[in-house]
Amino acid sequence: MLKKVLIIDDEPDIHEFLRYNLTKEGYEVESSYNGYEGLIKAREFMPHLILIDVMMPQLDGIETCKLMRADNGLKNTLIVFLSARHEDFSQLAGFEAGADDYITKPIKPKLLLSKISAMLKRQNGTEGKKVTTIIPFGDYIVDLSSYTVRKGKITYDLPRKEFEILSLLLSVPGKVFSRQEILDGIWGNEIIVVDRTVDVHIRKIREKLGDEIIKTIKGVGYKLNN
């Protein structure tokens, strides 16, 4: 089955450039030119990966990404931001919204295709391992097959990256994971993200599950608080 990629960008030249390179690599490609249209198209097309511009009229990429992460059908879809802005704070805003990666323009075809391939392979690999596995942790029940965490009668749905970080910490209870270990374990060596990205995701996990679930070891990293 062909992997499906949705492009959301208001520049026709970017669509033509991306469509040419992605189609040549065997991807099925659809296009949208603004956030509202992209959200509707994503629900219909159900892509494996979405490439989305940050700066767009009507509904920008950040807000579109947030809406996608709040959608049960799209919350675990891979989302990659495309932007001409190189600042760390712009990248962090993207990851805060729920992006999986951030690529700056001008886009280099080989780098883009390499990242997309690596992300889809990693996604396939992690999905293959998540077979109705239930892991108890303190007052929580972690369900690796549905990306949910339960505490009593309350169920928490976590976006893919937040859930993968929690699962990584859970894989070796008591171990302190450095930021670099988390970056390598979740994003891999082929995807470049800033160190503070980990802090953003840890903060969002704590906001949902409580500050006490993850402990910060100053100067070292993070561990589950057991």
LINDAFEN-V653195 format. One record per residue. SS is DSSP state (H for helix, E for strand, L for the rest). PSI is psi as a letter, one per 20 degrees, with the letter a starting at -180 (* if undefined). OMEGA is omega in degrees with one decimal (* if undefined). Layout:
((SS;PSI;OMEGA) (SS;PSI;OMEGA))
This chain:
((L;p;179.8) (L;p;173.5) (L;p;-174.9) (E;p;179.7) (E;p;176.0) (E;p;177.2) (E;p;176.2) (E;o;-176.2) (L;q;-177.9) (L;j;180.0) (L;o;180.0) (H;h;-179.6) (H;h;178.7) (H;g;177.7) (H;g;-177.9) (H;g;180.0) (H;g;-177.9) (H;g;-179.5) (H;g;-179.6) (H;g;-175.8) (H;h;-179.0) (H;g;179.2) (H;h;179.4) (H;h;179.6) (L;j;175.3) (L;j;178.3) (L;q;171.1) (E;p;-169.6) (E;p;170.5) (E;q;-175.7) (E;q;170.6) (E;q;-172.0) (L;j;172.1) (L;r;-174.3) (H;g;-179.6) (H;g;178.9) (H;h;-179.2) (H;h;179.7) (H;g;178.3) (H;g;179.9) (H;g;-179.5) (H;h;180.0) (H;h;179.6) (H;g;-172.3) (H;h;-177.4) (L;m;-177.9) (L;q;172.7) (L;h;-176.7) (E;q;179.1) (E;p;172.3) (E;p;-172.9) (E;p;177.5) (E;q;178.9) (L;g;-175.4) (L;o;177.9) (L;q;176.4) (L;r;177.6) (L;f;179.8) (L;o;-175.4) (L;r;-176.1) (H;h;-179.2) (H;g;-179.5) (H;h;178.1) (H;g;179.1) (H;g;179.2) (H;g;179.4) (H;h;177.8) (H;g;-179.6) (H;h;177.0) (L;i;-179.0) (L;p;-177.3) (L;h;-178.7) (L;i;-174.5) (L;i;-170.4) (L;h;-179.9) (L;j;176.8) (L;p;177.8) (E;p;180.0) (E;p;179.5) (E;p;177.2) (E;q;172.2) (E;p;-177.1) (E;q;175.3) (L;i;-177.9) (L;p;-174.0) (L;i;-172.6) (L;q;178.4) (H;h;-176.2) (H;h;177.5) (H;g;177.4) (H;g;-179.7) (H;h;176.5) (H;h;177.7) (H;g;179.5) (H;h;176.5) (H;h;-179.7) (H;i;177.5) (L;j;-179.9) (L;q;176.0) (L;h;179.2) (E;r;-174.0) (E;o;-178.1) (E;p;-178.7) (E;q;175.1) (L;q;-0.4) (L;q;-174.8) (L;p;176.1) (L;o;-173.6) (H;g;-176.8) (H;g;179.6) (H;g;-180.0) (H;g;-178.3) (H;h;178.1) (H;g;179.9) (H;g;-180.0) (H;g;179.5) (H;g;-178.8) (H;g;-178.8) (H;g;-179.9) (H;h;177.3) (H;g;179.9) (H;h;178.3) (H;g;178.6) (H;g;-178.4) (H;g;-178.8) (H;h;179.3) (H;h;179.7) (H;h;-178.5) (H;i;-173.9) (L;n;-177.4) (L;n;177.4) (L;l;179.5) (L;p;-179.4) (E;p;-178.9) (E;o;175.7) (E;q;176.3) (E;o;-177.8) (L;c;178.7) (L;j;-174.6) (E;q;170.7) (E;o;-178.5) (E;p;-179.3) (E;o;-175.9) (L;i;-177.5) (L;h;-176.3) (L;j;-180.0) (L;k;179.3) (E;q;175.3) (E;p;-179.7) (E;q;172.8) (E;o;-173.8) (L;c;179.7) (L;j;-177.5) (E;p;176.9) (E;p;179.6) (E;p;175.1) (E;o;-179.0) (L;p;172.3) (L;q;-172.5) (H;g;-174.2) (H;h;177.2) (H;g;-179.7) (H;h;-179.8) (H;h;176.2) (H;g;177.9) (H;g;180.0) (H;h;178.3) (H;g;178.5) (H;h;-179.0) (H;h;-176.2) (H;h;176.4) (L;n;-178.8) (L;p;-179.9) (L;h;-179.6) (L;p;174.1) (L;o;179.2) (E;p;175.5) (E;r;177.2) (H;h;-178.3) (H;h;177.4) (H;h;178.6) (H;g;177.9) (H;g;-178.8) (H;h;-177.0) (H;h;-175.5) (H;g;-177.2) (L;h;179.3) (L;r;-177.1) (L;h;-175.4) (L;i;-179.2) (L;p;-174.4) (L;o;175.2) (L;q;-178.0) (L;q;-176.9) (L;h;-175.2) (H;i;176.3) (H;g;179.2) (H;g;-179.1) (H;h;179.1) (H;g;-178.0) (H;h;177.6) (H;g;179.2) (H;g;-178.4) (H;h;175.4) (H;g;-179.5) (H;h;179.0) (H;h;-178.5) (H;g;-170.9) (H;i;-179.6) (L;q;-176.7) (H;h;-172.2) (H;i;-173.1) (H;h;-179.4) (E;p;-178.9) (E;p;175.6) (E;p;174.0) (E;o;-171.9) (L;p;177.9) (L;i;-178.0) (L;f;-178.0) (E;c;-173.8) (E;q;174.7) (E;q;173.7) (E;q;-176.5) (L;n;-178.0) (L;*;*))
